[in-house]
Amino acid sequence: MKKLQILGTGCPKCKKLAELTDQAAKELGLSYELVKVTSINDITAFGVMMTPALAVDGAVKVSGKVPSLDEIKQMIG
């Protein structure tokens, strides 16, 4: 099972990234857990300075922007 983590404090972009990531994982038929990481300390522990960010199994794939659905599929697939 993949662990998909959305790093962000709950801003509109963070919510959009969470929605797109959930949609991408469903379309790919992945077995996954979607986790929202909202604590600033937890976010900076990933080395992320700009939110939103997406981490897959603990590895940050993108930060500071909301990628397209297709880009997310490539990151999590």
C-alpha positions as CSV (number, residue, x, y, z in Angstrom):
1,M,0.0,0.0,0.0
2,K,1.3,3.4,-0.9
3,K,1.4,6.2,1.6
4,L,0.4,9.5,-0.1
5,Q,1.0,12.5,2.1
6,I,-0.3,16.0,1.4
7,L,1.9,18.6,3.2
8,G,0.1,21.8,3.9
9,T,-1.7,23.8,6.5
10,G,-5.1,23.5,4.8
11,C,-5.0,26.3,2.2
12,P,-7.1,26.1,-0.9
13,K,-4.1,24.8,-3.0
14,C,-3.4,22.2,-0.3
15,K,-7.0,21.0,-0.6
16,K,-6.9,21.0,-4.4
17,L,-3.7,18.9,-4.3
18,A,-5.4,16.4,-1.9
19,E,-8.4,16.1,-4.2
20,L,-6.3,15.6,-7.3
21,T,-4.0,13.1,-5.6
22,D,-7.0,11.1,-4.4
23,Q,-8.5,11.1,-7.9
24,A,-5.2,10.1,-9.5
25,A,-4.8,7.2,-7.1
26,K,-8.3,6.0,-7.7
27,E,-8.0,6.2,-11.5
28,L,-4.7,4.2,-11.3
29,G,-6.4,1.6,-9.1
30,L,-3.8,1.9,-6.4
31,S,-4.0,0.6,-2.9
32,Y,-3.2,3.7,-0.9
33,E,-3.6,5.7,2.3
34,L,-4.0,9.5,1.9
35,V,-2.6,11.4,4.9
36,K,-2.8,15.2,5.4
37,V,0.3,16.6,7.2
38,T,-0.7,20.0,8.6
39,S,1.8,20.6,11.4
40,I,4.5,23.1,10.4
41,N,7.1,21.2,12.3
42,D,6.2,17.9,10.5
43,I,6.2,19.7,7.2
44,T,9.7,21.2,7.7
45,A,10.9,17.8,8.9
46,F,10.4,16.7,5.2
47,G,12.7,19.6,4.2
48,V,9.7,21.4,2.6
49,M,9.7,25.2,2.7
50,M,6.8,25.9,0.3
51,T,3.4,24.2,0.4
52,P,1.5,22.5,-0.9
53,A,3.7,19.4,-1.3
54,L,3.2,15.8,-2.1
55,A,5.2,13.0,-0.6
56,V,5.0,9.3,-1.7
57,D,6.1,6.8,0.9
58,G,8.0,9.5,2.7
59,A,9.8,11.0,-0.4
60,V,8.8,14.5,-1.4
61,K,7.9,14.5,-5.1
62,V,6.8,18.1,-5.6
63,S,6.4,21.3,-3.5
64,G,5.2,24.8,-3.9
65,K,2.7,24.1,-6.7
66,V,-0.3,22.0,-7.6
67,P,0.7,19.7,-10.5
68,S,-1.7,18.4,-13.1
69,L,-3.7,15.2,-12.7
70,D,-1.4,13.5,-15.2
71,E,1.8,14.7,-13.4
72,I,0.5,13.4,-10.1
73,K,-0.3,10.0,-11.8
74,Q,3.4,9.8,-12.9
75,M,4.6,10.7,-9.4
76,I,2.5,8.1,-7.6
77,G,2.1,5.4,-10.2
